[in-house]
């Protein structure tokens, strides 16, 4: 999926009445997150971080970057990934971007597999019995993953088109209210 198509999904998120995202993140902070995880983010995930940071729609969280401390847990992809690396031996090439809500299945960027555009697939992994197992590839890149998830949420909620609103619901930065 292209950056242009990703932008359409991002615009839909911004306009949806039940979405809440943190302010977009700076390039400097995105680079700091990459250094902290010792990975390079694929272009579409990097674009999501620069456009929306992290947040949720209809209560479904999309992990990204919360702030430079990287210590918030969901929806902070960096802190979740670091926690899983420490507590469950998560392989270093995986980056947690989504929790399926059952405590065992997580969507992850597999940064060890890159296509010619520098994109990497989003893969569903399960953690049970102390072992990470790849279940299936969810999307060829983060843009396709985000689009599919957003469509699923809106279909579930009965919204064929996101209701428009004037301004996106950006967080005021007071994380204590949110976590």
SVG drawing of the C-alpha trace seen along z (x, -y; Angstrom):
<svg xmlns="http://www.w3.org/2000/svg" viewBox="-24 -22 45 46">
<polyline fill="none" stroke="black" stroke-width="0.4" points="0.0,0.0 1.3,-3.5 1.9,-6.5 -0.9,-8.2 -3.3,-5.4 -2.0,-5.5 -2.7,-9.3 -6.4,-8.5 -6.6,-6.1 -5.0,-8.6 -7.4,-11.3 -10.3,-9.0 -8.9,-8.4 -8.5,-12.1 -12.1,-12.7 -13.7,-9.8 -15.7,-10.9 -14.4,-8.1 -10.6,-8.5 -8.1,-9.9 -4.4,-10.3 -1.4,-11.9 0.2,-14.8 2.4,-13.7 6.0,-12.8 9.1,-14.6 11.7,-13.0 14.2,-13.3 11.9,-11.3 11.3,-8.6 15.0,-8.2 15.5,-8.0 12.9,-5.2 14.7,-3.4 18.0,-3.7 16.4,-2.4 15.1,0.7 18.1,1.0 15.8,1.3 14.9,-0.9 11.2,-1.5 9.7,-0.9 8.5,-4.0 4.7,-3.5 5.1,-3.0 7.4,-6.0 4.8,-8.0 2.1,-6.9 4.3,-8.0 5.0,-11.4 1.3,-11.9 -0.5,-10.5 2.1,-9.3 -0.2,-6.6 -3.7,-6.4 -7.0,-4.6 -10.2,-4.5 -13.4,-3.1 -11.2,-1.8 -8.8,0.1 -5.2,-1.0 -2.6,-1.5 0.8,-1.4 3.3,-4.1 5.4,-6.6 4.0,-8.3 7.0,-10.3 10.8,-10.2 10.7,-8.3 9.4,-5.1 8.0,-3.8 4.2,-4.0 3.2,-0.5 0.4,-0.5 0.0,-2.3 3.8,-2.9 5.3,-0.4 8.8,-1.0 8.1,-0.3 6.0,2.8 8.7,4.2 11.4,3.6 9.2,5.2 8.6,8.3 12.3,8.5 13.2,8.4 10.4,10.6 9.7,13.1 12.8,13.1 11.0,11.5 13.4,11.6 15.1,8.3 13.9,7.9 10.2,7.7 8.4,4.5 5.0,4.7 2.4,2.5 -1.0,4.0 -2.5,6.2 -5.4,8.4 -6.8,8.1 -6.6,11.7 -3.3,11.4 -1.6,13.9 -1.7,12.5 0.2,9.5 0.8,7.9 4.4,7.1 6.6,5.5 9.1,8.1 12.1,5.9 14.2,8.8 12.0,9.2 12.1,6.1 10.8,5.6 12.3,3.4 10.6,0.3 12.1,1.0 8.7,2.1 8.3,5.1 5.3,7.3 3.0,7.1 2.9,10.6 0.6,12.0 2.6,13.8 1.3,15.8 3.0,16.1 2.0,19.2 4.0,21.5 7.0,19.2 7.4,19.5 6.7,16.9 5.1,18.5 4.4,16.9 0.7,17.5 0.3,15.7 1.2,12.7 -1.5,10.0 -0.3,7.5 2.5,6.8 3.2,3.4 2.0,1.2 -0.3,-0.9 -2.2,2.2 -2.5,3.4 -3.8,0.1 -6.3,-0.2 -7.6,3.3 -7.9,2.7 -9.7,-0.6 -12.1,0.8 -12.9,3.7 -13.5,1.4 -15.7,-0.9 -17.7,2.0 -18.1,3.4 -19.3,0.1 -21.7,-0.3 -19.9,-3.2 -19.5,-2.8 -18.0,-6.2 -16.4,-8.0 -18.5,-10.9 -16.7,-14.2 -15.7,-16.5 -13.8,-19.8 -10.7,-19.0 -8.9,-15.8 -9.1,-14.7 -5.4,-15.2 -4.5,-14.4 -3.5,-17.4 -0.3,-15.6 -1.4,-14.8 -0.6,-11.1 -1.7,-10.5 -5.3,-10.9 -4.7,-8.3 -2.7,-5.6"/>
</svg>
